[in-house]
């Protein structure tokens, strides 16, 4: 058994049984080991950003880490943007990054680089396995880091001679608690704050708190105390839809966020952070809470927020009978022209039970949340890191994690072009993903930001940096070229029909919505 096989066997024994890959020469012994070891599903991505984003989506839905296989420093560098997004979402990933043989590094071959230096900004755990005798133990430590509470991104660097030399065997993964407890004192403090503050208090929740059970407990607490419940702008995964407690998010636009938070004297954080502006703008604040508002942390990422909410409900005497009825959101079949509201209504009607929605619709989808609250029960995934090109890879990984659930990916045309290679992987693997591309032929978010930062009126050269209409991108042709059936629509009636057909059919589909 060589080092590569020892590592693969350790990964499988540690329940890391999916590997998203884009290998090169230095990783060939690992690739060969995949042939000899049963139990590892290998998923090829044609770009490293697809590989790392898919691993993020897999963790968000499965709750356990997948591995990636990347080629040396440049391969890792290609995947860093979506590792940034994964880190912000607290996703656990085990990256295996090939390296030159240890004796070859000193010669500064073309692909030689500081892989540990590249890995550290996005990885909480980084190690180079020095020899074949160490690699199984190092692999087990990487799994433990990626499976911990909170989960981490772990990067294990595998020199070629470590991979091909003889190894000792398989290492056992250290057993750790998957989710830490919580602070009873923090819960007691939150109870005092909510009892005292009532309607002037906000429960700001994300992470495990916005699962179906966590939201149900929050509904009881809100009903008992009169406090409000909101989520931050983005959450790794949120339970939504008919029959579930629907919460609003802190808006992206600073003035809207300030208006939403106005009047709160206390904010209780449940895995969330103090609300801040996405960017800095001239003469606008970075902190969004009102002046004088006190912030109290009840739980942080990695703690058991559902158990903490149960304890909080108990301390307050909150019960299911305290839940206040929510306004019913009717599903209305839209007709006529495409606009943000009619698109949201069409999507809400099309969502099947237990679907997974991956949202990178940015400007088009900014108002989707309220109008989809009455859709069938689903999970909603968002981008916490802000690096675009996340949605199609995350949808791919979510579909691998949950093959029995339909995944609907909503993405703007500018973002879609970053990692469109995801479609090829979806076709090869036969994944149940419906990709909706909103083709408005412009980086509309940047057009708004141009105004927001006070840059003046854009001239022709500035507009040329914002528009993507010359030439027009044909997403239908691109999709079909990668094996995914596709169609374009330019009115909401055709969108309703296209969505119904795409959701009903197995395998991947793409719909280009021409705005």
PERA-V763634 format. One record per helix or strand of 3 or more residues. SS is the DSSP state (hx for helix, st for strand). FROM is the first residue (numbers start at 1). LEN is the number of residues. If there is no record, write none. Layout:
# PERA-V763634
ss:from:len
SS:FROM:LEN
SS:FROM:LEN
This chain:
# PERA-V763634
ss:from:len
hx:3:11
st:18:5
hx:25:12
st:41:4
hx:48:15
st:66:5
hx:72:7
hx:80:9
st:93:7
hx:105:3
hx:115:6
st:125:5
hx:135:12
st:153:7
hx:160:5
hx:184:17
st:201:5
hx:207:4
hx:212:14
st:228:4
st:238:3
hx:254:8
st:266:6
st:294:6
hx:305:12
hx:320:3
hx:340:11
st:355:6
hx:368:4
st:378:4
hx:391:11
st:407:6
hx:413:4
hx:422:8
st:433:7
hx:444:9
hx:460:5
hx:475:7
st:485:5
hx:492:13
st:509:6
